[in-house]
Each structure stands twice: as C-alpha cells, then as structure tokens.
Amino acid sequence: MNKKFLTDQLSLFAKKAFSFLIVGSFTFSLHSCSLLPVSQTKMVSEKTATNQNTNKLKFDLKISFDNPFSVKAAPRVPKKIEEIKSYQVFLCTDPNAPFTSKVNTAGGADINLDRDGASLNVAGFHSLTFNDVPAGNTYYAVVSAYDQVGGGGNNITAEQFYPGDNTFHQMAVSTNGIQVNNDFTLNIIGNNFLAVNLELEAASPGDNDFQVDGGGVSNQENPSLATNNLGNGLIVYSDTRDFGATGRGIYARSLLNFVPFGQELLFSDAAIGSMKIEPEININSSGDGLIVWHDFRDGANANIYAHKVVNYQPSGSDFLVSSDNASMKTNPHISLNVSGDGVVVWEDQRNGSSTPNIYLRKIVNFSPVDSDIQLDSSLASFSQLNPRIGTIDANGNSLVVWQNKGASGNFGIYLKKITAFAPDQALPTQVDSDSGDTTSQKVPALQTNDQGNGLIVWVDGRNFDSLHYRAIVNYTPIGSDELLEAPTGLALPTSYPPSIALNNVGDGLVVFSSDQISGVFNIWGIKIERFRRTGNTKLITDISPSGTQSVPLVTINNRGNGIVAWQRNSDIYAHHLIEFEPY
C-alpha cells in the first residue's frame, strides 16, 4: 500500500526546576520531517498548588496556527487533509507499548483536538491540559488522527499497530521523550525534538493530479523545480497576474515534504513590469540558492537576471547575471554547490542572431563574479542551443550539454566539462552516436551527481522523435547511446526537454510529454536503475486530463519519493511519486 505522512514536531528545552518552559514547532506535512514550521507550539509544565505533596505535574500544551491548513494549503495528503477532523493525544511511558502504558492523568488520558474547529481559533491557540502527571517517569507523546470531530469516526492513522499491545489501535509515538525527575527537573531523552510521525493511507490512483498555482485568470508558464532530500523546496514559474500581456513576474509555491503549502511567493521585483521568462532554480539542502531567468527590462535584448533565495524565501532585489548587455540572452540554467558557488549557462546571440552560442558566468557565494565566458569556440560557427548543466562539486567540476547544429543542418548533442568553474580546455565530445549526422538530436536533459556520474537523455530523430540516453561515469560518456522510448508512430514534442531525477545510486525516473493516448499530450515516466532503463513506460498524469500537458519536471529523494510538475495549458500541475511510482 502506498503511504504518505503527517509530521508533528516539538522542540524542547527546560527553563528551570518547578517552573520551566518548552517551546517549539508543531508541523503537519508530508513524509518524515520538516524544515519549515507553519505553527508555533508552547508547552508549559509547572508544579500546581493542589499537587505539591503528590509529586505530580500539570502539562499544558498550547498550539497556535499561523497558517491553518486548508484545501489550498495542502491539496493532496492521505485521505485529503480536510477530511482529518480531529487528533487524539495522550502520554505513555513505553514507546513500544503505548496503549498499555498510557498515563491515566486526571480528567482522562486522551485529549481531543478538533483540527478546523473553534478550539484552534479562539484567541489564536488551543490548550491541551494533562493533569496530575506523575514525576519519576519518562513520557512519550502519542497521536492518532480521526475523520470526525472529538476523536470520533474512523482512526485513519496507519503508522504502527503494536502487535501484542492492542492491535485495534493505530497510533504514532514520538521517537524521543521527556524524563520528569522527582525534583521536577527535566531531562530530554534523545535530541531536542519530540517528533511524532503519522503515516496515513494514501489516496487511490486515478484522481491525483493537483494544481500548484493559486488559479485565477492569470497564466502560469515555464515551471522549474528544486527540492532537498526531505522534499522541502520550491516550484517556480513565470506569471502574468501583475502585468497582464505586457509583463511577467516570477512566482513560486513552497514545498514541504513534496506537498505545496502556504501562499504563492513573488521572487522578482514587484515594480518591474518586464517580461520575465524561463525561470530556473537551484537551491541547497538549507533552502538557499538562486532563481535565474531571461528578462526584457533593459530593452529589446533580454538579459539574464537572478533573485536570491534564503531559507526558501525571497531575499533582496533582482540583480543582473550577464555582464554584456548588448545581445539577446535566453534559456538560462544554473548549478550551485552547497556553498553557493557555481555556474550559470545560457544561449547568447552576441556573435550573431543566426548563430547563438553558449556563454556562462561564475557564481561565488550566490553572486556573479568575473565576466561572461564563451563555453566553446570550436563549434561556434553553428547554432548552439538548450544548454543544461549538471551538479557542480566543491571544486567547481561539472558538465554542460547542449544541441549543436552541424554542416548538414541537423543538430547533435555535445558535452563539455567544467573545471574550477570554467570551461575545460579539451574539445567538446559528441554524445549521440549519429556520427553520419543523418537526423537531428535535440533538447537534452542532464542529471549528474558530484562524482560526475549520471545520465543524458534527448529527443532523437532516428526513430520518429524517440528518446535516447547515454550514461556518464566520471564526467565521461560510456558505451553508445541507447533507445529509451520509441512511441508507436506518434511524435514526441521537440520544443522542450525531458527531465531526469536520480538518487545517489543511480536509480530514478525520466519523465516526458507524449501523445500516446488519443493524440493528447500527457506526462509519462520511465524507471531508471543504476543509470539504465528498466520496466515499462507508465502514465504519470490522470488518464483524461483537460488540455495539453507539457514542460515536465521531476525531483525525488533517495527513497524514490518525489513530485512531478508540469504546465497544463496555462496552469502548473503536479503529481506525487512513492518509491518511483506515480499514485
């Protein structure tokens, strides 16, 4: 059975004996942990006057929600988040037998918390009080979720059953606890987090696409996607809402464990009404990075601009990346290492509009340095298009791939290494095996790790616009290219690339758009194991979505959980993955 997760976190510290304060975050999200709390929780534990001789405590758990969950805040979670009506909380002393070790505090052992009711909205917080909690024990928090208010209806938690304890109870227990000493001081058992993970049954396949953007009359286009291994990140896109037909803004939706939440964020200067197109994002595991795009604010020629991302939020103002402002520059792509050092590449017409070339600029600590550099001059007499850059390591090593026109007029796929954040002196390598230049190879996608191992995928004219791929080991193509997918007489679109996501051992997914069902373009996926194709092509999107599905993107974590995003007509949609499979 496919699973999703809700996660509650309480970060704890003791203030002093007899009167101490525990402060933290209480976060509901997908999967196993969270970096972006959406609420604040305050737990106050004190020795009460009536119980001074009984060695018992009163626990108050106060929860206030800065951004209460709604359908838009979390449009897809197991059973749908809006169907969770209440939570039931109690304390136990044995995390392996939570039901039989339940603490029978005064007023009842279970505290019910209605998720959307007045209990969460009165004065901005709700207080859960556990009376007469005995000292001299270690306590763990236990939480279950229910589909009716007051802890009624069905218990839809499916995290663990605890055989031999009570198999009828499904509950989630914190991994760490709080030891209450007889003198009423506290010891934290484990680290400073009391984390409760609720795993709920996933929704059934067939109705799983969900809209990422806020909807409305504006158009959202050209999505880009970046997450860390926890599924926290951003989906960014170009949006017409502020300027209509005359301009675009760069907007984004936050991802928390691969689930969109919160309001859309503006990542470009609000007062600049220029056309801002083709945003690309790269962030590190802490949510720091850059979004780059091409921008017409300086006149008829677009330049490459960027906006800094700090902890998944916009920071500062837009700034110019390209150092030459006299030529048209489009189609940027970016790679940064954990320190914020990296490279931005793009198409540039400074050597003539009929023969765009690939240029790049070095980034140090999230800011451009030095001047623009031409990637390769040996093939520059012909058009160079659609550059993509792989993961860049701490020493500035990476790869750039692009499509390069040949003397016959057909395109081929070429690769060049980046060394110390600059183009290597060696000549570029042709990646595709069409040495006779008989057809065109276009729109490459590239995914590598920081050891230079990965995959290149492109659209190839040798099999009616099929997909071909080639493995990369230590920054070098190995073997020959192989057929990845050949649609049955139906063409793949060649205006945008496929997308690749691989984990740290080379397992992952390639996604692409194809009209294999009734001539309607949908998003499809092909499983990759150890950098090679395995299994059959699978439909990612719903069977009968409205409109055309294009510009697919995919990201996964090491377990194969992730998200696929794409453009549906003029909106941004997405679909979740569990262990590399759509659901």
Secondary structure, DSSP 8 states (H G I E B T S, - for coil): --EEEEEEEEE-----SSEEEEEEE----SSS--SS--EEEEEEEE--GGGTTTTEEEEEEEEEESS---TTTSS-STT-GGG--EEEEEEES-TTSTTTTB---BT-S-EEEESSSGGGTGGG-EEEEEEEEESSEEEEEEEEEEEEGGGEEEE-B-S---TTT-TT---EE-SSEEEE-TTS-EEEESSSEEEEEEEEE---TTS--EE-S--SSS-EEEEEEEE-TTS-EEEEEEE-TTTGGG--EEEEEEEETTEEEEEEEE-S-TT--S-EEEEEEEE-TTS-EEEEEEE-TTSSS-EEEEEEEETTEEEEEEEE--S--SS-EEEEEEEE-TTS-EEEEEEE-TT-TTS-EEEEEEEETTEE-S--EES-STTTTS-EEEEEE----TT--EEEEEEEE-TTS-EEEEEEEEETTEE-SS--EE-SS-TT--S-EEEEEEEE-TTS-EEEEEEEGGGSSEEEEEEEETTEE-S--EEEE--SS-----SS--EEEE-TTS-EEEEEEEEEETTEEEEEEEEEETTEE-S--EE-S-SS-SS-EEEEEEEE-TTS-EEEEEEETTEEEEEEEETTEE-
